[in-house]
Amino acid sequence: MREVLWERLKRTDIERAARAGAVAIIPVASLEQHADHLPVNTDSNIVSTVARRAAQAVEFPVLVLPTVWTGYSPHHMRHPGSVTLTYHTFVEVLTQVAKSVHRHGFRKILLLNGHGGNTAVVAGMRTKLAEEDGVASVVGCDYWDAPGVPDAMRRLCPVDRGFVGHAGEFETSVQMHLQPDLVDAGKAAWAPGAFGDPSAGSADKGTALVEAAVAGVVRLLQSFHSGELEDRFVWRKESPVV
């Protein structure tokens, strides 16, 4: 299986990938409390795994940068273990990482988000980077909004009605699959700081949810690489006046 992790490659490998038109994924996450039963690395673990597996599943070149491990989480700071950036610091971190990647020749950059508190910031980075920084090649997306993933979540997480929540049915299931040794199943119940029903989680659901998320990001990457995704952002051309 080919290497897709940016940090494991040599500079010559990265140069070749850029010349080949590779998509660069910048996973964006958080370091924050996930109730009493899940580890604080939950968001980073999920989005990193989904990004890596999706990159390995496509036939064209994709590189995955190290995950931006802390994001915008001021609403979690009342609970131990959470680390947050200020809004403007977070925007600046994403800006500098994206500009660096663009500087090395990458013209398709995907900010793949794994934390709900980052959603609005990540979505707005496309316009910010294009208009203020000359980086007109960035798309931001939550992995749970990738094609087909919302339908899978509604089917597999009926208790939480398909909502990603926070340390609820979805994330508990995925962590039971990805990091079972870090899940305290005996405490998988609602607690302050959780949003959803952790008791409804299961490893089997988690396996299916991760597969759906990877498949969704694969479809997103294919659309991005082909140019179809970018075409959606182009202003409609008015008919010439004759």
C-alpha positions in Angstrom: 0.0 0.0 0.0 1.5 3.3 -1.0 2.5 5.9 1.5 0.1 8.8 1.8 1.3 10.5 5.1 3.1 13.7 4.4 5.4 13.5 7.4 6.7 10.1 6.3 7.8 11.3 2.9 11.0 12.9 1.7 11.0 16.3 0.1 11.5 14.8 -3.4 8.5 12.6 -2.9 6.4 15.6 -2.0 7.7 17.5 -5.0 6.7 14.7 -7.3 3.3 14.5 -5.8 2.7 18.2 -6.3 3.8 17.9 -9.9 1.4 15.0 -10.4 -1.5 17.1 -9.3 -2.0 15.4 -5.9 -4.8 16.5 -3.6 -3.5 17.5 -0.2 -5.7 16.8 2.8 -5.3 18.9 5.9 -7.3 17.1 8.7 -8.6 19.5 11.3 -9.7 18.4 14.7 -9.6 19.3 18.4 -8.3 18.2 21.8 -11.3 18.2 24.2 -13.3 16.3 26.7 -15.6 13.6 25.4 -17.6 12.9 28.5 -16.5 10.3 31.0 -16.0 7.4 28.7 -14.1 8.6 25.6 -10.5 9.9 25.2 -9.8 13.5 24.5 -8.2 12.6 21.2 -11.5 11.3 19.8 -11.9 13.9 17.1 -8.3 13.7 15.9 -8.4 9.9 15.9 -11.5 9.8 13.7 -10.7 12.4 11.1 -7.1 11.2 10.8 -8.2 7.6 10.2 -10.8 8.6 7.7 -8.4 10.9 5.8 -5.7 8.2 5.6 -7.9 5.4 4.6 -9.7 7.5 1.9 -6.3 8.7 0.5 -5.1 5.1 0.2 -8.4 4.0 -1.4 -8.2 6.2 -4.5 -6.1 5.7 -7.6 -4.8 9.2 -8.0 -2.2 10.8 -5.7 -3.4 12.2 -2.3 -1.2 13.3 0.6 -2.4 13.6 4.2 -0.8 16.2 6.4 -0.4 15.8 10.1 -3.7 16.6 11.8 -4.2 20.1 13.2 -4.8 18.7 16.7 -6.4 21.6 18.4 -9.2 23.8 17.1 -12.0 26.1 18.3 -13.4 24.7 21.5 -14.1 27.4 24.1 -17.4 25.8 24.9 -15.6 22.7 26.3 -13.2 24.5 28.5 -15.3 24.0 31.6 -14.3 20.3 31.5 -10.8 19.1 32.1 -8.6 18.0 29.3 -9.8 20.5 26.7 -7.4 22.8 24.8 -8.6 25.6 22.6 -7.3 28.3 20.3 -8.9 31.7 20.1 -11.0 32.2 17.0 -8.4 34.4 15.2 -5.5 32.2 16.2 -7.3 29.2 14.8 -7.9 31.0 11.5 -4.3 32.1 11.3 -3.0 28.5 11.9 -5.2 27.2 9.1 -4.1 30.0 6.9 -0.4 29.4 7.4 -0.7 25.7 6.9 -2.7 26.1 3.7 -0.4 28.8 2.4 2.6 26.6 3.0 1.1 23.6 1.2 0.1 25.9 -1.7 3.6 27.4 -1.8 4.9 23.9 -2.6 2.7 23.6 -5.7 -0.4 21.9 -4.4 -3.5 23.3 -6.2 -6.2 21.2 -4.6 -6.3 21.4 -0.8 -9.0 19.8 1.3 -9.6 21.0 4.8 -11.2 17.9 6.2 -12.8 18.8 9.5 -13.6 16.5 12.4 -14.9 18.8 15.1 -18.3 20.6 15.1 -16.9 23.7 16.8 -14.6 24.2 13.8 -17.3 23.8 11.1 -18.1 27.5 10.5 -14.4 28.5 10.5 -13.4 25.7 8.1 -16.3 26.5 5.7 -15.2 30.1 5.6 -11.6 29.4 4.9 -12.1 29.0 1.2 -13.2 32.6 0.6 -10.7 33.9 3.2 -7.8 32.2 1.5 -8.8 33.0 -2.0 -9.6 36.7 -1.4 -6.9 37.6 1.2 -4.1 35.2 0.6 -4.1 34.2 -3.1 -4.8 30.6 -2.4 -7.8 29.8 -4.6 -7.6 26.0 -4.3 -9.2 25.1 -0.9 -12.4 23.3 -0.1 -13.5 22.7 3.5 -15.9 19.9 4.6 -16.9 18.0 7.7 -16.3 14.3 7.1 -19.8 13.5 8.4 -21.2 15.7 5.5 -19.3 13.9 2.8 -21.5 12.2 0.1 -23.6 9.4 1.5 -22.5 9.8 5.1 -25.6 11.6 6.4 -27.8 8.7 5.1 -25.6 6.1 6.7 -25.7 8.0 10.0 -29.5 8.1 10.0 -29.6 4.4 9.3 -26.9 3.3 11.8 -27.6 5.8 14.6 -31.4 5.7 15.1 -31.3 6.6 18.8 -29.5 10.0 18.1 -31.5 10.3 14.9 -28.4 10.4 12.8 -26.9 13.4 14.5 -23.1 13.4 15.0 -23.6 14.8 18.5 -20.8 14.8 21.0 -19.6 11.6 22.7 -23.0 10.1 21.8 -24.1 7.2 19.8 -22.0 8.0 16.8 -18.6 8.9 18.4 -18.9 6.2 21.0 -19.5 3.6 18.3 -16.6 4.7 16.2 -14.3 4.8 19.2 -15.4 1.3 20.2 -14.2 0.2 16.8 -11.0 2.3 16.5 -9.8 2.6 20.0 -11.6 0.1 22.2 -8.8 0.0 24.7 -9.4 3.7 25.4 -13.2 3.5 25.9 -14.6 3.0 29.3 -17.8 1.1 28.4 -18.9 1.0 32.0 -19.3 4.8 31.9 -20.9 5.0 28.5 -23.9 7.0 29.6 -25.0 10.5 29.4 -22.9 13.0 31.5 -22.5 16.8 31.4 -20.5 17.6 28.3 -22.1 14.9 26.2 -24.7 15.4 23.5 -26.5 12.2 22.6 -26.9 8.7 24.0 -23.5 6.9 24.5 -25.3 3.8 25.7 -26.5 3.2 22.2 -23.0 2.8 20.8 -21.5 -0.4 19.6 -18.4 -1.6 17.9 -20.3 -3.0 15.0 -22.0 0.3 14.3 -18.6 2.0 14.5 -17.2 -0.3 11.9 -20.0 0.5 9.5 -19.8 4.2 10.2 -16.1 4.4 9.6 -16.6 2.5 6.3 -19.3 4.9 5.3 -17.2 8.0 6.2 -14.2 6.7 4.2 -16.4 5.9 1.2 -17.9 9.4 1.4 -14.5 11.1 1.5 -13.4 9.0 -1.4 -16.3 10.3 -3.4 -15.4 13.8 -2.3 -11.8 13.4 -3.4 -12.8 12.0 -6.7 -15.1 15.0 -7.3 -12.3 17.4 -6.3 -9.7 15.7 -8.4 -11.8 15.6 -11.5 -12.7 19.3 -11.3 -16.4 18.6 -10.8 -16.4 19.9 -7.2 -14.5 23.1 -8.1 -17.0 23.8 -11.0 -19.8 24.2 -8.4 -18.0 27.2 -7.0 -17.6 29.0 -10.3 -20.0 31.9 -10.8 -22.6 31.2 -13.4 -21.6 32.8 -16.7 -24.2 35.3 -18.0 -25.2 35.1 -21.6 -23.5 37.8 -23.6 -25.6 40.7 -24.6 -26.1 40.9 -28.4 
